[in-house]
Amino acid sequence: MLPILLAHALAALLAPACVRALGRHGFYPVALVPLGGLIWVLTHWNSRQRVEIAWAPGIHLDFDVRFDDLSSIMSTLILGIGTLVLIYCAAYFSDDQDRQRLGIFAGYMVAFAGAMFGLVISDNTLLLYTFWEATTVLSFLLVGHHADLLPGRRAALQALLVTGAGGLAMLVGIVVLGEQYNTYRLSTLLATANPQNLSTTVALVLILIGALAKSAIVPLHFWLPGAMAAPTPVSAYLHAAAMVKAGVYLVARLAPTFAVSPPWHPMVLGLGLLSMILAGLRALQVHDLKLVLAFGTVSQLGFMMTLVGIGTPDAGLAGVSMVIAHALFKGALFMVVGIVDHSAGTRDLRRLSGIGRQAPVLAVVAGLAALSMAGIPPLFGFVVKESALAAILDAPNLSEPVRLVLITGVAAGSILTLAYSARFLWGAFGTRRAADGTPEPPSHWHPPSAAFLSSPAVLAVASLVAGPAALTLDRYLRPYAETLPGELTGHLRPWHGFGVPLTLTLVIIGCGLILFDIRDRIGESATPRLGNADRAYDATVRAMDQLSLRMTRATQRGSLPLTQALILTTLVVLPPAMLFTAERVPIRMRPWESPFEVVIGGIMLSMAFGATIMRNRLAAVLLVGVTGYGCGVIFALHGAPDLALTQFLVETLTLVIFVLVLRKFPAEVEPSRQATGKLYRSLLAVGVGLSVCVLAAFATAARSTEPIWHRIPSAAQALGGKNSVNVLLVDIRAWDTFGEISVLVVAATGVASLMFRNRRFGTLPRVADAPGYDPNPASDYWLSAAALVPRGERSMVLAMTTRLLFPTIMVLSVYFFFSGHNAPGGGFAGGLTAGLALVLRYLAGGRYELAEALPVDAGHLLGAGLLLAAGTATGSLVLGAPPLSSAVIELHLPVLGEIHLVTATLFDLGVYLIVLGLVLDVLRSLGARLDTEEKVR
């Protein structure tokens, strides 16, 4: 199973190059991948294999796959029809099309086949959901293949929104179900879940919403007809044989356990029956051949959902048989429509006439498929429909009124199916008189090639052969039906004998032909709103847009204080309210452990209060900075020098950034603005402080086991380091650190993008590039760019201090970096220290001096750091160790002696470069950029 998944992933990567090299004929080698998978499935039918790969078992993220009876059936359809559709693509597309886009299309198609295969073999519900959403995204990309056309973009977005929303509901249901039973393994859930439990019922409803949305069941059906804007191969595969069957598959998989749940039958049977009737009626009203088939697909999906949802073995057998029959005849019919569209130049059945005489072979292929869809003997569609009628009539778990309603609804839907099948055949291949207002057969008809006809012909012939061979197929399909509760009494037979099912079939045929004859009386104008959910979708989207605009106007007015106030108010109100409504825990707190803490705390409170009454902006920032330094002192008093060092460095750099920004603000706050809302802001600040204290107290008191920090020092020693904080960051929880530095890169890019609107990257100009630069007196200055600083802003003392301190600070930065594993420091502290050295150079000599200090693009530093950190993770995997794990390399050098090199140092170097690049980016953005704009003014 896993080689099939890997082969599809590799084929998806290679398909673009293959199609670019071979043109449309590149689809043939791509088709070999699903063909190979099909051969494996057929040779391992019902072999019941399982593969379990533990990845993160603590959070139930395991790669568990299972190949069983139902997986065999679905995999055969996915891989078999996927092979035929890829072969069909080689004739459908032309070589004069954009080969790059066509190659990407081929990659998406084979990737979709792999995702669907992964979906039906997944035995972990989270893994199943991953493949489920992969098919959603790939469907979006395939439906929107013609991205330059508005209908294609709209249809792709509509399908993504509807099926994506259903998928989110399903994810919630999966999590509820998994947490309730403490397992996400699907087979275990089916064996142990209680379908009558209330929380299980809620989870099941959410999962069913996802399944119904995926299979385009009313009222979430409208995305499927809209998706007909996709190329015909996409419709033939995704919307007839593969993607829309995912919901049916999930219902069939859950039915053995959950069919007795209270909401199951009302949702599955009720909506399935409604879909069969409403969509069947719509198929009689539209004039596009693809839309006729699209609404017919919705109708047939409702039929399949009804059958697999009944929950009896006979209905289960009929349901999976209907899945196969539908894939055969609907896949063939969609391909036929593609051939007609290519050869005649239109799909409008009102403009087609005489195609049957010009393409008799194509007409025969379409006739076989349409007759199977209509349920005419001896085709497979007839066999399945007879079995379905018998299964409904004999369903022991349905009451008599429910059986009556169900058989009546299925019969009505089957009448509609026969009517629109006849309408499809007559509209596409019939010859009508000129008096009917129908044009003459198209003179530009291009006969389809044998390769173009081969794929639909194979499916149509399979529909014909499968009917007489029903008993043989019965042996392969029964194992799934036997997993349902009850006794399996029915069989797939070419002839079920005389009885009620045959009588109903004759009634269906007779009424269907009558309905076809009077089809014009029930045209779209007769019932213009029936079954058309597009209006409801558009109204919903418009309402959501209006709601979002109103919320944005209320909360996002472009005012940073307002936005911060909303966020902080939420912090003040919501978490404490939830805590006080939860179970009480005893809280024990000591006000202080040392008199120094009281002194430092008093200073911090005084500075914070002073910041609220200070009018001068810079003075207020400095007072706030003192509170940060006070926090660092408290860290040091509690024996955390590493945290104290980081706090001091961060606070210093923050003060510098504030100063850079405040240069462009007035020195003092206007009296009118100072008085506005000061009391409210002060109260909010006090509330935030109290909320954080309460949350910390509750979190500490709620601990019921030994704190993990007790074990961190010994773990750090085992990993070769004495500095627990640094080892924790670069080894024990390196994945978290990797995520944090990724956020730093994104933040730096965002800040710079706001300042550099046109050109994001680039190095600062150096001294030699400055206008009016005279190299002769440069040696008379302490700094290279001192001569470029205006005389009134030049400070000799600052220049001399910078000249002396810059090398010292850089050496200190390197020391912090290398000593971080065993002493206070590390990549983060070292990078901040180096950043402060750059700040000093900038303050003393301006943007030209900054370029002389580090003539490197900030983006290059950020990218190199992130690449180095990521490379450390992948390097560990290559060496057979867990990702981002460290190893100690011992070296003996002649002069230096024994050297212990920890591979985590490379990860720390990435952190160092990212922090340094961030500081450089901030100085370029908020410093040099603002200086340049000021000079332009």
N, C-alpha and C positions, 0 to 999 in steps of 0.2 A: 504493500500500500504506500509506504513512504517513498519508494523509488518513483511511483507514478506521480506523486505530488511534486517531487524534486524535478522530474522530467518536464512537467508542465511549467514550473517556475523558470527552468533554464530555457525552454522553448519560447516563453514569453519575452525573455531578454534577447534571444537570438532572432526572433521572427522579424523585427524591423530590418536588420541587416540582410536577412535571407530574401525578403521581398524587394528590397532596394537592389539586390544583385540580380534576381531572377524575374522581377516584375510580378505580375499576377500569378505566374506559375510557381512562385515561392510559397503559395498556400499548400501545394502538394506535399513538400517535405514537412511542413508544419503539421499537416494532417496525420502524419505517421505517429505523432506522439499520442493523441487520444486513441488511435487505432491500436497501438501497442498496449495501452491500458485496457482497452476493450478485450483484447485477446487474453490478458491476465485475468480479467473478471470472469470471462466465460470458462476458462480452465480451472477457476477456483470457486465456482458457483456454490453458494451455501456452505462454504468451508469453515465459516465461523472463526475467523482469525482475530487476534487482539494484539495491539502494540501499546505498551505503556512506557512513557518516558517522563520521569520526574524532573520538573524544572524548578517550580517554587511550591512544593507541596504544602507549606505552611499557610498559604493563601489560596490553595486549591488550583493553582495555575499549572496544570500538567497536560502533556501532550498525549492524551488517551484516544486511540482510534479503534474502531471495531468494525469488522466486515461480517455481516450476517445476511439473513434472508432478504430483508427490506433493502439493505444497502446494495445487494446484488442486483435487484430489479432497477433501482434508481441509477446505479452506476452504469448499467448497460445502456440505458436511455441517454445519459449525459455524455458518455464517451462515444457511443455508436452514432447518435445523431450529430454530435459535435464533429466527428470525422466526415460525415456526409456534407455538413454545412460548409466546412472548410474546403472540401472539394468543389462544392457549388460556387464558393467565392472566386475560385480561379477562373470560372467562366462568367460570373456575374460582373466582375470589375474589368476594366480595360487598362491597357498599358499606358494610355495617355493621361491617366490620373496621377495625382501627386504621389510618387512612390514612398516618400517619407511618411505622409499621413496614412497611406495604405498599409505600410509596414507596421506602424503603431496600431492600426486597427487589427491586424493579424495578431499582434502581441496581446492586445486586450481580449480577443476572442479565445485564444488558447489559455490565457490566465483565468478567464471566466470558467472555462471547462475544469481547470484545476481547482478553483475555489468551490465550485459546485460538488466536485468529487470529495473534497475535504469536508464539506458540509454534511454529506450523507454518511460519511464514515466516522464522524466525530462522536466520541462517547463522553467528552467533557462538555458541559453546557456552555462554559465560557469560551472554549475553543470553537464550538458550534456557532456561537454568536459572532466570533471573529470572522469566520468564513461567511457567515450570513451577511455581515456588513461589507465584506469584500465584494460579494456579488452585487450589493446595492451600489457601491462606488463604481464598479466596472460597468454595471448597467447604465449608470449616469454617463460615463464616458462613451459608451457605444451608442446609446440613443442620441447623444449630442455629437455624433461623428461629423455631421454637416454643421459645424459651429458657426459658419457664416450665414446660416439661414435662421430667421427668428423662430419658426415653428419647431425646429430641432432643439434650439436652446430652451425654449419654453417647455417642451415635452420632457427633456432631460431633467430640468429643475423640478418639474411637477412630480416625476417619478421618484426623484431623490427625496423630496420633502415628504411625500406620502409614505413610501416604504421606509425611509429613515426614521420618521416619527413612530411608525409601528415597531421598528426595531428597538427604539429606546424604551417603549412600553414593555417589550418583550424582555429587555435586559433587566428592568426592575423586577419583573416576575421571576426571572432566573435567579437573581440575587436573593429575593425573598424565599424562594423554594430551597436554594442551596443553603442559606443560613439556618433555615428552620430544621433541616435534616442533616446539617453539618457535612454535606457532600455535594459536589457538583458533577459527580459521575452520573450520566444519564441512566445507565442500566441499573445502578443502585437505587436511584430515585424511583424508577418504575417498579422496582421490587419492594420498596419500603414505604412509599408515600401513602398517606391516608387521603383519598380524594374527597372525603366528607368534611375534612378539617376546614375551618373558616379561613385561616391565613393561606392554606393551600388553594382554596377556591379563589381567593383574590389573586394569588400568583398565577393561577391557571387562566383566569380571565385576561390578565395582562399579556401572557404568552400567546393566547389565542388572538388578541388584537394584532400582534405582530404577524402571526401566520395568515390571518385574513387579509391584512394589508398587502402582504407579499404576493398572495394569490389573487389579488384584485377582486375580492368579494364585496358585494354591495354592503355598505355605501362607500367603500374605498376602492371602487372599481374603475373610476374615470381616468386614472393615470395610464391604464393599459391601452385604450383606444388612442389616447394622445401620443403614446410611444410609437405609433405607427409612422411617425416622421423619421424613424430610424431606417437605415438601409434594410432591404428585405432579408438578407441573411441573419441580421440581428433579430428580426421578428420571428423568423423560422426557428431560431434556436432559443433565445431567451424567453420569448413570449408565447411559445407553443410547446417546447419540449423541456426546458430547463428551469429558468429562474422562477416562473410562476408556479412551478410544481414544488418549490421549496416549502411553501405553506401547506400544501397537501401532504407532502412527506412528513412534516412535523406533526400534523394532526394524526396521520396514520401511525407515527411512532408513539405518540402519547395515548392513542385510543385504548390499547389493552389495559391500561390502569385507570385512566381518567374519564373514560366514556360514561361512567356512572356518577360523575360529579354533577351537582345540581345545575350549574350554568352551561354544561357542555351541549346538551341537545338543543336548548333554545338558541344558543349562539350559532353552533355549527350547522344544524339542520335547518333552522329558520332562515338564516342569512344565505345559506347555500341554495335553498329552494327559491328564495326571492331573486337571487342572482340569475338562476337558470331561466326564470320567466321574463324578468325585466330586460336582461341582456339579449335574450332570444328575440323579443319584440323589437328591440333597437336594431338588431341585425336585419330585420325586414324593412327598415326605414332608410338606412344610409345607402349611398350609391358608389362609394369607393370600395373596390373589391377587398382591399386590405382591412378597411373598417368593418366590412361584413364578417370577415374572418376574426377580427379583433373582438367584436361583440359576441361572436360565436364562441370564442375562447373563454370569455368571461362566463358565458352560459354553461359551457362544458366544465369549467372549473367549479362552478356551483354544484353541478351534478357530482363531480368527483368528491368534493368536500362533503356532500351529503352522504355518499356511500361509505367513505372511510370513517365518517363521524358517527354512524349508527352504532358501531361497536360490537357487531356480531361477526363470527367467522365467515358466514356466507357473504355478508355485505363487504367485509374486508377483502375477500377474494375478488368480488365484482369491482371493488374500488381500485385495487392495484391493476386489475386487468383493464379498467377504463383509462388509467394513467398511461398504460402502454398503447392502447388503441388510439387515444387522443394524440399522443406524440407521433404516431405513424401517419394518421390522416391529416392532422393539422400542419405538421412539418412539411409534408408533400404539397399541401394546398398553398401555403405561404410561398414556397419555392415556385410553384406554378404561376402565382400572381407576379412574382419577380420576372419570370420569363415573358409573360404577357406584357408587362410594363416595358420591358426592354424592346420587345419586338414590335409592339403596336404603338408605343409612345403614350399610352394612357391606361389608367386603371378604372375609369368611370364606366360602369356597366351600361350607362345610357348611350355611350359613344362607341360601344363595341358591337360588332356583328360579323358573323361569318368566320370567326377564328377557328371554329371546329372543322370547317372544310379545309382551311389552309394549313392547319396543324393537327391532323387526326391523332397522331401519337400523343401529343400533349393533351388533347381532349380525352383520350382514353385514360391517361394517367390521372388527370383531374377527376374524371368520372369515377374511377375506382375509389379514390380518396373521399370524394363527396358522398358516394353511396355508403361507404363505411361510416362516415360521420352521421348520415341519416339513419343508420341502423337497418340497412337492407341486406337480406341474406344473399349469398353465403359469407359475406365479409365479416371481419372480426368485430366490427362495431355492432353488428346484429347479435353475435354471440354474447358480447358483454352486456348489451341492453337487456337481453332475455334473462341473463343471470341476475342483473340488477333488479329487475321487476320481481323476480321470484324471491330474492333476498329481502326486499322490502315487505312483500306480502307475508313472509314467514318469520319476520323479525320478532323473537320472543320478548325482547326488552322494550317493545313499543306497545302502547295501549291501542285498542282498536280505533278510536278516533284519530290518533296520531298517524297510524298506518294508513287510514283512509285519506287524510289530508296529504300525506307524503306521496302516496301512489298517484293521487289526482294531480298534485303539482308536478311530479316527474313526468307523467303522461302529457300534461299541458306543455311542459318544457320540451319534451321530445317531439311533439307536433310542430312547435316553432322551429326546432332543429331541422326537421325534414323540410319545412317550408323554406328556410333560408339556404339550405343546401341546394334545393332545386333552383332557387333564385340565383345563387352563385353560378351554377352550371349554365343556366339559360342566359344569364347576363354576360358571362364571359365567352361562351362558345356557341350560343344559339345564333341562328340567322333569322333576322326579322325583316318584314316587308318595308319598302320605302314609305308606304302609306302610314306606317306607324311613326314617321318622323325620325327614324333611325338612319344614320348615314350609311353609305356603302362600306363594305369591308375596307380596312386601311390598305392603301396601295403601297405603303412603305413597309409592309410586313417583312421582318427578317426571320427566316426560319431558324429556330434554335439548334445549336450543335448537339451532337450526341453527348458530349461532356456536360453540357448545360442541362440536358434531360436526365442524366444518369441518376443523380441523387434523389429527385422526387420520384423517379420511376422505381427505384429500389424500395422506397417507403410505401408507395402505392401497391406494389406487388407483394410486399410483406403483409399489408392489410388483407390482401386477397388470400394469401397462403395461410395466414394465421387462423382464419375462420375454420377451414377443414381440419387444421392441425391443433384445434383447441384442446383436445384431450392430452396431447403431448405437452402443451404449455401448462396445462393444469398441474402436472407433476412438479413443475418448477416454481409455480406461484403458490401452491398450497402451504408450504412451510410457514410463510408469514401469517396466513389466515389462521393457522392452528395456534398462533400465539395469543389470539383473542379469546376471551372467556366464552365457553359454550362449545357445542359440538358442531363440527363442520360437516354438513349433510349435502351441500350442493357441489356441483362440478361444472367446469367449463366444457360445454358440448356443442358441436355444430348444430345439433337439433335437439331441442328440449321436449319435443313431443307436443301434443295438443293439450291446451290448458289455458288458465287465465293469462299468463304472460304472452302467449301467442295471440290470444284474442285482443289483448291490449295493443300488441304490435300491429295487428291489422287495423284496429281503430286509429292508431297513431298515423299509419301510412295513409289511410283514407282521408282523415281530417287534415293531415299535412298537405296533401295534394289540393284539397279544397282551399286551404288557407293560401297556398301559393297562387292559385287561380284568382283569388280576390285580393292579392297583396297590395294593389294600388289603393284600395280603400282604407288601408291602415298606414298610409305613408306618414312621413314625419310631420306634415302639416296637420294631420288629423289629431295627433297627440304630441304637440311641440315640446312639452316639458317632461314627458314621461321618460324616466331613466337617465336624464341628462344632469349629471352631478357637476359638470364643469362650472355652472353658474354658482353652485354652492361653494365650490373650491375657490373661485375668484372672489366671491363675497367674503369668504373666511380670510383669504390672504389680504384683501383690502382692509378688513376690520383689524387684523393683526398689525398691518402697517400704521393705521390710524392710532391704535393703542400704543404702539412703540413710539410714535411721534409725540403723543401726549405725555407719555412717561418721560421721554427725553426732554421735552419742554419744561416739565416739572422738576426734574432732577439734574439735568445737564444743561445749565444755562451759560456755560462758558466761564463760570465763576469757580475758581479753585477752592476758596474758602467754603462755598456751599457744598461742593462735592466732598470735601474732607469732613464737613460737619455731618453729612448724611452717613458716611461710612463710620465715623466715630460714634454717632448716636446709635447706630445699629449695634456697635460693640458694647455700648453702655447698657442698652435695654435688653437685647435678646439673650446673650449667654447668662447673665445673672438671673434673669427671670426663669430660664430653664433649670438653672442650678437650684433655685429655691423651691421649685416644684418637684424636684427629684428627691430621692431618698437622702435623709440627713446623715452626715458623717461627722464624727467629733473632730474639731479643729483645735490644735494646740500650737501656739505661736509664742516665740520669744521676741520681745521688742528689739533687743540688741544683744550682742555677745561681747562688745568691747566699747569703752567710752569713746574711742576714736570714731566709731560708727555714728554716735550721737552728734559729735562735732561735725563730721562730714555731712550727715543728713541735714543738720541745721543750715549749713552753708548752701547746700543744694536747694533747700526750700526757700531760703532768702533770695538766691539768684533767680529761681523760677518766679517768685513773686515780683522781683524787680523787673523781669522781662515783660510782665504784663502792664506795667505802668510807665515804662520807658518810651519816650517819643522818638529818640534817635534810633534809627534802624540798626546801625552797626553796633551800638552799645547793647541793644537787645539781643543781637546774635551772639555777642561775646558772653553775655550773661547765661544764655542757653548753653553755650559751649562749656561754661564752668560746671553746669550740672552733669554734662557728659564726662568731664574729667573726674568729677566726684564719683560717678559710677565706676570709673576705672580704678579709683583708689579703693573702693569697697571690694572690688574683685581682688585686688592685691591683698587686702586685709584678710580675705577668706582663703588665701593660698592658691590663687589662680593667676599667676604672673603672666601666663600666655594670653589669657583673656584681657587682663589689664593692658598689656602692650598693644594688643589689637584695638582695644577701645581708645587708647590715647592716639594711635595713628589715625584711626577712622575719624575721631573727633577733630583732629587737626586738619585733615584733608577736607572735612565737611565745612569747617570754618573758612578755609581758603575758597571753596566753591561759592559759599555765601558772599564772601567779599567780592569775588569776580562778578557775580550777578548784581550785587548792590551798587556797584560803580555806576550803573545806568539808572538808578533810582534816586529820588530826592533824599537828602540826608535825613530828614525827619518826616514823620507821618503827619499829614494835615490834621489840625485839631478836629475838624468835622468828621473825618474818617476814624480818628482815634476813639471818639466817644461812641461811635456806632457799634453796637453789639458787644462791647467789651465785657460786660457782665455775663452775657450768655456764653461767650467764648471761654471765660474763666471757669464758669460752672461746668461747661463741657469738659475742659481740661481736668478739673478735679474729678469729675465722674469717670473719665477714662482711667485716671490713675487708680481710683478705688476699684474699678472693675478688674483691672489687671491684677491688683493685689488679691481680690476675692477669688479670681480664677486660679491664681497660683496657690492660694491657701487650700482651696478645694482639691486641686490636682495633687498636692502633696499629701493631704489627709486621706484621699481616696486610695492611695497605694496600699495594696494588700499583700504584696510579695517583696522579696529582697530587691532593693534598687539595683538597676543594672550597672550604675557607676561603681559599685563595689568591685565589680569584676574587670573594669576597664584597665586599671593599672597593670594587673597581671597579664591581661590580653595584649597590652602594648609591649610588655617585656617579651612575651612569646614571639611577637612579630618584629623584634629587634629594635625597639625604641623605648626611651624613657619618658618622653613628652607625650602623655596620654592624649592631650587635645590634638596634637598634630597627627599622631597615629590614627586617631579616630577619624580625622578628616580625610586623610589620604589613603587609608587602608580599610578600616573597619566599615565605615559608611561612605566609601569613596563614590558610590553611585549617587548619593545625595549631593555630595560636593560637585560631582560632574554636572548634575542638573542645575545647581546654583551658579556655577561659572558660565553655563550656557545662557542662563537668564542675564548674567552680567554682560555677556556679549550682545545679546538682544537689546538690553537697555542702552548700552553705549551706542549701538547703531541707531536706535530710535532718537536719542538726544542729538546726535550729530546730524541725523536726517532732518530734524526740525530746523537746525541752523544752516546746514548746507542743502538748500532745497534743490539745487541743480546738479551739483557734483559732490557726491558723498565722500569719496576717498581722495587721497593725495597728501603729499608731504608739504610742510610749511616752507616758504621761501627762505633760503639761507642768506648769510650776510653778503656774499659775493653777488647775489641777485638783487639786492636792494637798490632802488634808484638813488643816484648821487653818492654811491659808495666809493670812498677813496682808500685804497689799501695801505697807503704810506703811514698814516698816523695810527694804524690799528695797534701797533705794539706799545703805544703810549697809554693804553687803557687796560684795566684789569680784566675786562671781558671782551670777547671778540665783537659783540654787537653794541658795546657801550656807546660808541660814537654815533649810533643811529638813534639813541634815546634822546628826546628833546632835552636841552640843557636844563630847563626848569624842573624836569622830572628825574634827572640823573642824581644818584646818590653814590658817592665814592665809598662811603663806609659799607653800604650794602653790597657794592660790587666787590670790595676787598674781602668781606666776610664770605660771600658766595664763592669766590675763587679759592678760599681756604677750606670751606666746609663741604663743598660739593664732592670732592674725592673721598673725604672722610665718611660722608653719609652713604656714598655708593659702596664703600668697603663694608660699612655696617650692614647695608642691605644684603650684600653677599654673605656676610657672617650669619645674619638671621636666617637666610635661606638654607645654608648648609648645617646650621646647628639645630634647626627646627625639630628634627626627629628625636633629639635627646635633651634639648633645652628650649626655653621660650624663643619662639620664632616660627619659621616655616615660610612656605611660598607666599602666603597671603600677607604676612607681616613684612617679608622682604620686599614684595612688590609695592606695598604701601610706602615703605621707607624710600625706595628708589623713586617713587612718584613724588614724594615730598622734596627730594633733591631736584627733580625737574621743576617743581613749583618754585623753588628758590631761584633757579636760573631764569625762569620766566619773569618773576617779580623784579629781578635785578636788571634784566636786559631785554625784556619784551619778546615778541614772537620770533624775532630773528635769532635771539640767543637760545630760545627753546629749540629751534631747528638745528643750531650748532651742537646743542647738548645731545640730541638724539635725532639724527636725520633719517628717520624711518617712518613709513606710513603706519599710523595707528591701527588701521585695518589689518595690516600684515602681522602685527604683533598679536592682535586678537585672534586671527585665524590660525597662526602658528601655535599659540597656546592651546586653543581648542583641539587642534589636530594632534598635538603632542599628548594631551590628556586622553583623547579617544584612542590614539595609537597604543597607549599603555594598556588600555582595557582589552583591545583586540590582541595585543602581543601576549598577554597572559593566556588567552584562549588558545593561541597557536602553540604555546608551550605546554598545553594540557592542564593549566591551572585555572581556577575560577577567575572570571573577569575582574580586573582592577585589584587583583591580589598581588602582594609584594613578595619578593624573594631577596635573600641576602647573598651578595657575591663578594667573596673574600679574595683580596689581591695582596701580593707582596711586592712592593716597589723598592728599588735599591736605596733611595734616600729617605723616602717618607715612611718606609716600613710597612706594617700591616694596615691595609685599607679595607674597610667594610662598606660596601656600596649597596644600598637598598634600592630596588627597582622602583619603589614608590617615589623616589626622588625625581624621576622623570615626570610623574604625574604632578608633583609639587612644582616642577619647573614650568609646566603648562599653566598652573595657577599663577605663578609669578609673572609670566608674560602677559596673561590676560589682565591682571590687576594693573600692570605697568601700561599696557595698551589702553585700558580704561581711563587712567589718569591723563595720559597723553591726549586721548580723544576729548576729554572734558576741557583740558587747557586749550586745545585747538578750537573747540566749539564755543565755550563760554568766555574764553580769554582772547585768543588771537582773532577769532572771527568777529567778535564785538569790537575789537580794536580797529580792524579793517573797515567795518561799517562806519565807525565813528569818523575815521579819516576821510572816507568817501563823502560823508555829510559836510 
